[in-house]
Amino acid sequence: MENATARRGKSADVRAAIAAERRELADLFDTLRTGQWNEPSLCAGWRVREVTAHMSMGFRLSLPTTLGELVRARGNLHRMTDRVARRDAAAHSTAELAAFLRDNAHHPWTPPVGGLTAALGHDVVHGLDITVALGLDRRVPENRLRILLNDIRPSGLKFFGADLAGVQLCAEDLDWSYGSGSPVFGAAQDLLLLAYGRRLPDGRLRGESINRFTRSAEEA
């Protein structure tokens, strides 16, 4: 069993990774052109600006406000987050949306399930939802990827609607794999997106089963 000192050390590492990811993404978002903010992301139905607004929702909304929004959405979490993201994306400038991440780099918010690792996943994956969709060559640092890749569990796959049955994810840039079956090869950060239920643009994966994980022309 891990001792308390080791657990605190791991928590400190994850907190540092979260803060660095938020600051780096904020800096990147500051460089986006106006047209890029209106491009579709990997999140179905959301442009880059809606994803960015959603990323800071946990910092900006108090718990009572969040619960009130959930009641308004009749308990449907997806409906609630979608409505809030669209509202806030329209209400704030792109500079404000980027600043929310930078100014809250050390904010202690975590999702309802998953703790600090889930918070890191929230930032990393939504960042990739943007950079991959825009074709930007941003590489998530290896230490952050390994924290998330090593935390992949069947319960998490189910939560995000990721169907990896019959395939083995095989990273081409890291010594990492997950699952069993027909191999799907790709960059570690692209494979992480598959574990979070995303479909990727054509050309990012190799293997016989990649059509299951590739976006159609209509989705792109």
N, C-alpha and C positions, 0 to 999 in steps of 0.2 A: 504494500500500500504506500502511496505517496505520503510523505510527511508534509506538515504545514508549510515549511520553508520552501519545499519544491513547488507546492501549489501556488504559493504567493509569487514565486519566480515566474511560473508559467503565466499567471494572470498579468503580471507586469509586462511580460513580453507581448501578450496579446493586446493589452492597452496601448503599448507603444506602436504596434503594427496598425491599430485602428487610427490613431492620431496621424501617423505618417500617411496612411492611405487617404484620409480626408483632406489633408493639406495638399497632397500631390494632385488629387482629382480637382480640387478647387483651382489650383494653378492652371491645370489643363483646361478646365471649363472657361477660364478667363480668356483663353486664346481662341475659342470657337467663334466662327463667323455667324452672323445673324441667321443665315440660311441653314446652318448646321443645327441650330437650336430647334428648328422646325422639321428636321428629318426624323423618320421613324426609327425607333430603337428596337432592340430584340424583345422588349416587353410588348405584347400584342396590344395594339390600340393606343400606345403612348409614344409621343414624340420625345426627343431628348429633354425638352423642358419639363415634361410631366415626370419623367424618371428623376430628374434632379430635384424637383420640388418634393417628390415622395421621399427621397433620401434623407431630407432634413425634417420630415414630419414629426418624428419622435422627439426632436429637440424643441420644436416650436409649439407643440400642443401639449398642454397639461393633461394629466390623467383624467380629471373630470371632463375636460373638453373632448378628449378622445372617446370616452365612454358615451358622451352625449352624441357625438357623430355616429357612433356605432348604433345607438338607439334609433337615430334618424334613418339609418340604413336597414332598420328592422333586423339587426343582429348579423347582417351579412358583411363580413370583414372585407371581402373583395370589392363589394359595392361601395363601402365606406372609403377605402383607400383610393379607389378610382375617382370618386367625386371630389375628395379633398385634393388629390394631386392636380386634377383639372382646374379646380378653383384657385389653388395657390400658384399654379403655373401662369395663370392669367393675371393674378394680382401682383406678382413681384417681377422686377426686372431680372434679366439674366445675370447682371452683376450681383444683385441681392441673392439670387439662388446659389451662386458660387460662394458668396461670402458666408452664407448659413453653414456650409460645411467647414470652411476654414475657421470661423469664429467658434465653432463647437467641436473642434478637433478632439478635445479631451472630455466631451460630454459623456456622462456615465450611462446613457440610454442603452438598453438591450431589448431585443424582441421578447414577446411573452414566453417563448420557449427557446432554449438553447444558450442563454447567457452570453458571455463575451465573445465566444467563437461565432455564435450566430450574428452578433453585431458586426464582426469583421466580415463575415460572409455577405451580409446585407450591403456593406459598402463596396466590397470587391466585385461582387456579381453585378450589382447595378452599374458600377463603373464600366464593367465589360459590356453590359447591355448597350452602353453608349459608344465606347471606343470601337468595339467590333462592328457594330452597325454602321459607324461612320468610316470604317476602314482605316482607323488610326493605329499605328504600330506601337501601342503602349504595352510594355511587358510588366506584369505584376511581379514584384520581387519574390524570389524563391521561398524565403522564409514565410511569407504570408500565404503563399499557395500551399505549402506543406501543412500548415496549421489546418487549413480547410480540407485538403485532400485526405488527410489522416482522420478527419472527423466524419467522413461520409458513412452513413448508416442506412439500413433499409427503411427505418422510420422516417428519416429525412427525405429519402427518395420518394416515398409515398406522399409526404406532405407537399412536395413541389410537383407532384404528378410526373415524375421522371420514370419512364419504363426502360430499365436496362436489362430486362430478362433476356438471357441467351447471348449476351455480348460481354466481352472483356475490354474495358477501357485501358489503353496502353499509351502512356506518355512517351513522346519521342524526344523530349528535352529534359526529362527527369527520370530517375529510376523509380517508377511508380506504375502500378496497375491496380485495377479493381474489377471484381466479378469474374465470370468464367463463360466461355463460349466463343463465338466468332469475334476476332479482334477488331477493334476500332482504334485506329492510330490518329494521334493529333497532338498539338501542343497541350501541355498540362492545363493551362488556363482555359483552353477551349473544351477540354474534357470536363473540367469543373462546371462549366456552363451546362453541359449535358446532365450532370447530376442535379442541377437546379431546374431541370425541365425546359431548358432553352433549345431552340432549333437554330442551327448556324447557317450562315451564307455558304453557298457552294464553294468547294475548293479547299476547305479548311480541314477536312477529315479524309482518312484513307481506310478502306476495308469494304467487305461485301455488304455490310449492313448500314452503310452511311446514309442511305436514302431515308431511313427512319428518323434521322437527326438533322436533316438538311431542309432549309426553308424553300418553299416553292417560289416561283417567280411572283406570284400574287402576294405572298407574305413579305417579300424583300422590299 
